[in-house]
Amino acid sequence: MVTVLLIDAALVALLLLVVGRARAARRQPRARIAWLAGLVGAIALLTQGTVIPLGVLDGVLGGTNILKLVQGVLTMVALWLGIQAGIAPVTARVSTLRWRFPALLAGVFAVVFFVALPERGSTSFRFIEDAAATSTGAWVYGVVHMAGIALVGVLLCVSAHVSLPGVRWFFRAGAIGIVLGCVSEIADLTLTRFFAPVPIVSALFDPLFYLGVLAFVIGIFRASRVTGRIRRRGEALLEDLGAVARRRGVAGLPGLADDPLVDTRLHALRVAVEDDAIATSSPLSAQERELLDDVDAHLTRRSTGARP
């Protein structure tokens, strides 16, 4: 029951993120990375069967537990996209991300799954855990899958230090929970296959992993809100600086309005206003200088982490 609540809580948070950030994702190419991470994560959680029965979802794929492979790949990709949302440069786009790593890991998952588990039986939520008791192949896939997810979790933890200060602890907590959950599952599968299952170890995965996922989701949600506030602040400064530029007769900058990055337009206009003041020997007023100082503070803020 607790596991179901954790999964559903994370799912609701991700769906809120996907809906709430849809407009920003449509307008800002950089924001699509975090939005896509939320969408893929939501789909991954939907495959857990708490909303739509597993039998229905897996039945679409043939009813032979292939859904487990889909879950693993989607979870890995969602975590990887979450990392990219925090560390990719401001000019990054979904299409320019380095997809080789997740593609390679997904390929490893698929090859091991189909080679190690040629006979998979009918749909089961605990397919891998139950099969590992008698199948070394199930143990191999379970270990490879958990090790792959743990690797992405480690990368998430390492990358958290360049995330926005207000969200890095959520990413770190999420990464630690995910990694510890994967380690506990590897231990449980090993005990089940070669020794005897230990109930305490068997019970560790769900709370560790899904609490980690929930913390990660909260981190993405908070990061999206923070970047939204940063973008709105930049837009407000751009509007105020535009008024100053028009009042001082600063010539328009060709192509500037077409640039999708607020900070790029803001920097260019800030330089143009100050250059015009120097060229025309018309000093900036105290209010105008204060506005430029505010623009400088905005442009030189901590620029790591998820950006609009």
HUFENWO-V128168 format. One record per backbone hydrogen bond with DSSP energy under -1.0 kcal/mol. CO is the residue of the C=O (numbers start at 1). NH is the residue of the N-H. Records with the same first field share a line. If there is no record, write none. Layout:
# HUFENWO-V128168
CO = NH, NH
This chain:
# HUFENWO-V128168
1 = 5
2 = 6
3 = 7
4 = 8
5 = 9
6 = 10
7 = 11
8 = 12
9 = 13
10 = 14
11 = 15
12 = 16
13 = 17
14 = 18
15 = 19
16 = 20
17 = 21
21 = 25
22 = 26
23 = 27
24 = 28
30 = 33
31 = 35
32 = 36
33 = 37
34 = 38
35 = 39
36 = 40
37 = 41
38 = 42
39 = 43
40 = 44
41 = 45
42 = 46
43 = 47
45 = 48
46 = 49
53 = 57
54 = 58
55 = 59
56 = 60
58 = 63
59 = 62
65 = 68
66 = 70
67 = 71
68 = 72
69 = 73
70 = 74
71 = 75
72 = 76
73 = 77
74 = 78
75 = 79
76 = 80
77 = 81
78 = 82
79 = 83
80 = 84
81 = 85
83 = 87
84 = 88
89 = 92
97 = 99
99 = 103
100 = 104
101 = 105
102 = 106
103 = 107
104 = 108
105 = 109
106 = 110
107 = 111
108 = 112
109 = 113
110 = 114
111 = 115
112 = 116
113 = 117
124 = 127
126 = 130
127 = 131
128 = 132
131 = 134, 135
135 = 139
136 = 140
137 = 141
138 = 142
139 = 143
140 = 144
141 = 145
142 = 146
143 = 147
144 = 148
145 = 149
146 = 150
147 = 151
148 = 152
149 = 153
150 = 154
151 = 155
152 = 156
153 = 157
154 = 158
155 = 159
159 = 162
160 = 163
164 = 167, 168
167 = 171
168 = 172
169 = 173
170 = 174
171 = 175
172 = 176
173 = 177
174 = 178
175 = 179
176 = 180
177 = 181
178 = 182
179 = 183
180 = 184
181 = 185
182 = 186
183 = 187
184 = 188
185 = 189
186 = 190
187 = 191
188 = 192
189 = 193
190 = 194
191 = 195
198 = 202
199 = 203
201 = 204
204 = 208
205 = 209
206 = 210
207 = 211
208 = 212
209 = 213
210 = 214
211 = 215
212 = 216
213 = 217
214 = 218
215 = 219
216 = 220
217 = 221
218 = 222
219 = 223
220 = 224
221 = 225
222 = 226
223 = 227
224 = 228
225 = 229
226 = 230
227 = 231
228 = 232
229 = 233
230 = 234
231 = 235
232 = 236
233 = 237
234 = 238
235 = 239
236 = 240
237 = 241
238 = 242
239 = 243
240 = 244
241 = 245
242 = 246
243 = 247
244 = 248
245 = 250
253 = 256
256 = 259
261 = 265
262 = 266
263 = 267
264 = 268
265 = 269
266 = 270
267 = 271
268 = 272
269 = 273
270 = 274
271 = 275
272 = 276
273 = 277
274 = 278
275 = 279
276 = 280
277 = 282
285 = 289
286 = 290
287 = 291
288 = 292
289 = 293
290 = 294
291 = 295
292 = 296
293 = 297
294 = 298
295 = 299
296 = 300
